[in-house]
Amino acid sequence: MSTNEQAGNRPRVALVTGGGRNIGWAIALELGSFGFDVGLLVRPDLVAAEEVAGEVRTLGRRSLAFSGDVRDTSAVATMADRMRSDLGPVTVRVHAAARRKETSFLEMSHDEWREVIDIRRGRSLGMQPGSASRHDRCRLGPDRDDRRTVGANGAAQRAHVVTAKAALVGLTKALALEFAEKSITVNAVSPGMIDTVRSGAEPKHHNERLIPVGRRGRPEEVAATVRFLVSEEAAFIAGQTVNVNGGLLCQ
């Protein structure tokens, strides 16, 4: 997520997908406070995204909100063109859009499998220059919500989610190698159990008693990690999955 191309007066512009609530919301505000203008792509709650954009503007930064699906390359391209026109070239991308449904593998429909896989796939498509702007030189972050405890250890009734997350860890490494010579770094931020508002039931594999630090994380703590990775201090960090999980992987 970091590059050294911030010299001069070039605008610092960040794209945050899934930025309408929870961790995406916290990341948008953190980047706004760090001096970035922010574009938000959400599906489907544009009202929530507009509220986040308003909060970013109170920080003295510019912000735009868009409603769209990360799987729709034309929508992503249209949004990127509008951002480049109104805010300037995108220099940071944080992809936070996700679906985390629970379904038994034996009962899982093809459509359920494809929905989860394609949303993660949509993140990688959104990072391709052709789907955004060939003139943008960006910090790239394919997954702020890999949940390494799931991607590494697995979780019952979430085969589609685990598969998608594990693939994104590999994508992070591959893109880091591909873009390194352009001074563009790619990293993943992997939250564990974070205190967020969910539209559905609490996942069955969540158990706070397993967290060594004794509590859930806060969205702001994940956002602070993202902010560090897009800073110049992190310019030598590439291809890494940074776990923000209170020590879950230490057990």
Residue, then its C-alpha position, 0 to 999 in steps of 0.5 A: m500500500s505504499t509508494n515513494e511518489q508523494a513528492g511535490n504538491r501532487p494531491r494525495v488521493a485515496l480510494v476506499t471500497g466498502g467505506g460506508r461503515n465499520i472498518g472501511w469507515a474508520i479507514a476513510l476517516e484515518l486517511g482523511s486526517f492523514g491528509f488524503d482526499v478520499g473517494l468511497l465506493v459502496r454497495p448498496d448504502l450510498v446514504a451511509a457513504e455520503e455521511v462518511a464523505g461529510e465527515v472527511r470534509t469536516l477534516g478539511r479534505r475533499s471527498l466523493a461517494f459513489s454507489g457501485d459494485v466492485r465486480d462491475t469493471s465499468a462502474v469502477a472505471t467510471m468512478a476512477d475517472r470521476m475521482r481523477s477529474d475532481l480529486g486528482p490521480v488515485t495514489v492509494r487504494v484500500h479494498a475493504a468490500a466483502r461478503r462473509k456469509e455462513t453456509s454449509f458447503l454441502e448446501m452452498s449454491h453456485d451463486e452463493w459461492r460465486e458472490v463471495i469469490d467474485i467480490r474478492r476478485g472484483r478487488s483485484l480487477g479494481m486494481q488493474p490500470g485498465s479498470a481505473s486509470r493508466h496514469d495513476r501510480c498507486r499504493l495498492g491494498p487488496d484486502r484490509d479484511d483478510r481475517r488471517t485467523v480464518g484464511a489460515n486456520g479455516a472456519a466451518q460453513r465459510a468455505h467460500v470465504v476462506t478460499a477467497k481470503a487465502a487467494l488474496v494472500g497469494l495475490t498480495k505477494a504476486l502483485a508486490l513482486e510485480f509492482a516493486e520495481k515501480s516503487i509501488t508496494v502491495n500489502a494486506v491488513s488482516p483483522g481478527m475479531i473486530d467490534t463492528v456492526r453486522s447485518g446478520a448473526e455473529p459468526k459461529h467461530h467467533n469466541e472472544r475468550l480465545i483473544p490473548v489480549g482479552r478483548r475485540g479490536r476497534p476499527e480505528e486500530v485497523a485503520a491506524t495500521v493502514r495509515f502506517l502502511v501508506s506512509e513513507e515510513a512503510a516504503f520498504i514493506a511489501g508483500q506482507t499480511v499484517n495481522v491485527n488480531g490481539g495475538l490470535l495467531c500466537q496460540 
